[in-house]
Amino acid sequence: MDNVIVDFQSGLDKVDDATKQAYGDHQDDIPGIFGLMEPMPGAIEALHRIGEHYDCYILSTAPWANPSAWADKVRWVTTHLDDIFHKRLIISHHKELLRGEYLVDDRPKNGASEFRGKWIPFGSPEFPDWVAVEDYLCRKMMKYKVVEGGRVWYTDDYEETVRGFSWSICMARDGQSTHSFTCEIFDNKTGELMHREEYKGV
């Protein structure tokens, strides 16, 4: 959650200076701080879209010395994401014990780097924000990438690719490499395949 779905600094900004000084380097132990935080930019919208294609859970670690953090995290999810994460919050200091295909986390700590699926390092050059994470995960799930007039979107519905446009470019990826795909160009009026070419990458 912290600095992935939830903006930790936004909560800290709401705490008075005396309290911050009292807790020094352990500001995550400030009672109630996890209930003050705002969502990270784009997180709520991206999670709703990703949730259309994946079975999603929130996996988070709460400070052991701050019991209120555990309850605050539940309240935060209930306030911001209860429609898709109701009873789907897991709190653990050993993330490597959980099963899943992908884990989006900003740090390798608490078992994140030993996660048996793929760890997506949020905030890294490859995944700097939720736009990049959503693009990566949805590209893995969707069959077609459609490009038209500067717009790009992913779909597994051929009818969507041909509705309202004179032509479509559909790129079906093999799921193994972002550089390997089949490019197909269709005439939307007739549905005719005008061109098809395979690209193999590493």
N, C-alpha and C positions, 0 to 999 in steps of 0.2 A: 504493500500500500504506500508506504512513506517514500515520497519523491518519485513515485511511479504513477499511482492513481491519485495520491494525495500530496499536496504541496506543503511540506513540513514548515518551510519558512513563513508561509502565510499564517500559520498558527502561532509561531514564535513572535511574529510582529504584533500580535494582540496581547502579549504578556508584558507586564510592566518591568522596567529595568531592574528594580530591586529584587524581584523574583528571579529574573534571569541571572543576576549576579550571585544570588544565594545558591543556585544549582550549578553554577560554573560550567564545567565540561559535560555535565549530565543533564542537559536541558530536556532530554526526552523523559526524564523522571518527574517533570513538573506536573502535578495533578491536574487533570482536565485538558491538557494541551492538545491531545489527539482529537478532542471534540471541537476544537476551534479552527481546524484546517479547512482550506478550500480545495476543490478538485484541481488536479493538474490540467493545463490547457489541452483541450481536445479529448481528454480521457473518457468522459461520460459518453459522448457521442460515439467514439471509436469502440468502446466496449459494447454498446448496443448493437453496432453493426457486426462486430466480430462474433458476438453471441448468437447471431443468426446462423452461423456455420460451425461453431464449436460448442462443446459442453464445458462451460467456464466456471471456475471457482476462484475465490480470492485466497491466497496463501500469504500470510503475514506473520511477522515476529513482533511481539509486544515486550517492552522492557520488563524484566523480572521484578525490579524494585518499584514499579509503578502500577499497582493493581488496577487503578482507574483506567489505564490505557486499554486494558482488555475490553472493558465495558464501553469505553469511548469508541473503539473501533467498530463494535457492533452497532452502536447508535449512528455512527457515520455512514455505514453501509445502509442502514435502515432509512436514513434521511435522503441519501443520494442515489442509491442503486438497488433498493429493495425489490424493484420490479424484476430484476434479472439475477440478483444474488441473494434472494431470501433463503436463509439457512444454508448458504454456500460460502461461509467464511471459515477458514481453517487457520488457527494460530499455532505456530510451532517454531521451536528453535532448531529444528532438524529438517529442513526442507528437502534434503536428499531422500528422506523416507517416503515421500509422497510420489504417487505415480501420475504420469501425464506425458503428453507429447511435447508441450512447450511450457516454459516458465519465463515470464517477463519480470526481470528484477534488475535493480540498478547496481547491486553489489554482489560479489561472490560469497559473502559471509553467510553464516547460518545454514550451510549446506547447499546454497544456490549453485555454486560451481560444480558440485558433485551430483546435481540433479540428473537422473538417468535419461531424461528426454533431452531436448535442445534448450539450453539456456539462452535467452535473448537479452543481452546486456543493455537495458534501457539507459539512454543518455550517452551511449557510445557513438563514435563517428558513423557506424553503420545504422544504428537505431537511435537517433538523437531525440525523437519525439514520437507521439502517438500516430502521426501521419505515416511515418516509416514503418512502425510496427504493424499497423493495419494493412498497409500495402503488402508487406511481406506475408502475413498470415492469410489474407484474402486471396493473394495470388496463388498460394499453395492449394487453396480449396476450389477456385473457380476455373472453369474450363477455357473460357474465352476472355481475352483482353480486347476491348473495343476502343478504337481511337477515331474521333470525329470532331473536326473543328476545334481542336485544342483540348477537348474533353477526353478523359480516360476513365474507364470503369471496367469492372470485372463481372462476369455473369456466366452461369451454366445454361442459360436459356437462349437458344438460337433465335427464337422469335424476337427477343429483346434487341438483338444485334441488328435486325433488319427493319425495325419499326421506325418509320419517319425519316430515314436517311437514304441518300442515293447510292451509297456504298458503305461497306464495313470492312475493317481489317480485324480478323480474329486470330489470336495467337494462342495456340494450345500448348501449354508447357508440359514437359514430361515429369515434373515433380522432383527431379534429381538435381537440376542445375538451372539457375536463372538465365543461363546463356544458351540453353537448348530448347527449341520450340519449333512448332510448325506454323507458318504464316499463311493465312487464307484470305483472299480478297473476293468479296461477293458483290454481285449486282443485286441491289435490294428490290428492284422492281420485278425481276424474274426469279430471284433466288439462285441464279446461276453462279457457280464457282468460276471466277474469272482467272484466278492464279493461285498456285499453291507451291510453297517452297519450304524445305526443312533446313533448319540451322542446328548444327551440333556444336556444343561448347564443352567446357571442362567442368 
